[in-house]
Amino acid sequence: MEAQNFKKHAQYIPGFHFLTSAVMIAALVIAIILATRNGFGLEAVFNFLVVISLGLLFNFTRQFAVRNQDRIIRAEENLRSFRLSGKMLDSRLTRRQIIALRFADDEEYAELSEKAVKDNLHPNAIKAAIQKWRADHHRV
């Protein structure tokens, strides 16, 4: 696996993010062409419904996986915070801040966590402040 850092931690799955999106856009274009050529009959309505349902499926599949992973990260970081400091995560930390903190090494975790709460740091600011990056190769 390639080393992760602030600039190179986002993951894209070409088959999912690009190919599937392109196929859905092509299906929508084809549905529009068929509807304009053949009129808005039952077949055209069916084509649009199929394209819309595929788009919704694409979106919700990703959303459900990411939300589940966010819950897992929160639980992991709560345990990590307790292991490192004897305290649970500060309740003022937002979901996005907690997700950003997971990249911080154990040595800087507590200090960065406190700074995130005190200064209400944006998740990108948290990631940029990390000196020793802790990679996450399992993010969905």
N, C-alpha and C positions, 0 to 999 in steps of 0.2 A: 504494500500500500504506500502511496505517495504521502510524504509528510504534510500534516495539516498546519495551517496558521490562519491568521485573521483574513488574509486575502484569498486563501484557498481552502475553505472549509465547507462551502456549499456543494451539495452533490446533485448532479443531474443524471437521470437515467435516460439516455437518448431514445430508447424504444418507447418509454412512457411519456416523457416530457415533449419530445419533438415529433416522433413518428405518429404516435396516437393523435396528437393535436392536428397534425397535417392530414391524417385520414379523416378526422371528424370535419375539418374545414372543407376538404374535398367532397365529402358526403353532403354537406350543407349546400355547396355550390351546385352539385349535381341535382339535388332536390329542387333548388330554385330554377335551374335550367329546365328540368322536366315539367315543373309547374307552369312556367311561362310558355313552354311549347305546347303542352297538352291540356292546359287549363287546370283550375283548382278543383279537381274532382276528388273522389275518395282515395285514389292512389297517391295523389299529391299530399293530401292531409296525412296519410299513413307515413309517407317518406319524411315529412317534417317531424311527426311524432317520434319516429325512430331516431332521427338525428338529435332531436332535443333530449330524448331519454339517454342516448349515448353520452351527450355532453354532461348531463346531470350525473350520470354514473361515473364518468371520468372525474368530475369535480368532487363528488361525495366520497368516492373511494379514497382519494388522496386526503381529504379533510378528516375522515374517520381515523385513518392510520396515523396522521400527524397528531390529532388530539389524544389518541391513546398513548402515543409515544411521549407526548408532553406530560401526561399523568405519571408515566413510568419515570421520566426524568425528575419530576417533582419528588417522587418517593425516594429515588436514589440520592438526590441532593439533600433531602431531609436527613436521611441516614448518614450521609457523608458529613453534613454539618454537625450532627450529634457526635459522630466519631471524632471529629477534629476539635470541636469546641465544648462538647458536653451540652450544647443547646440545639434545639430545633431551629429550622430556618426562621428568620424574622418574617413575621406576617405582613410586613410592609413591602416585601419584595414582590414584584409582579411576576407573572408567569414567564414573560419574555426575559426578564432579568435573571431569573433562575436558570432558564435554558442557556443564557449566555455564560453564566458562572460555571457551568459544567466543564467548560474548556480550561478553567484556571487550575493550575497545579496546586496540590495540597498546601504547599508552603505559602502561597499568596491568597488562598481561598478566603480565609477569615477576614483578612484586611480588606480585600476587594469587595467582599460581601457587605461589610460595614460601610465602606465608601459608597457602594451602590445605593444603600438605603439613605445615608446621610445626604448625598448630593443628588439623589434621584437620577442616577446615571442611565442614559439610554443604552439598550443592549449592545449597540455597536461600539459605544464608548467603553463598555465593560470589556468587550472582546479586544479592543485596541489597547487597553491597559494591561492586558495579560503579557507577562514577560516570558513565562515558560508554558507553552501551549500543551494542553492535554487533549489528544485527539479523540474524536468520536467517529469511528468508522461504521457505526451501526444505525445511524439516523436514517429514518425512512425518507 
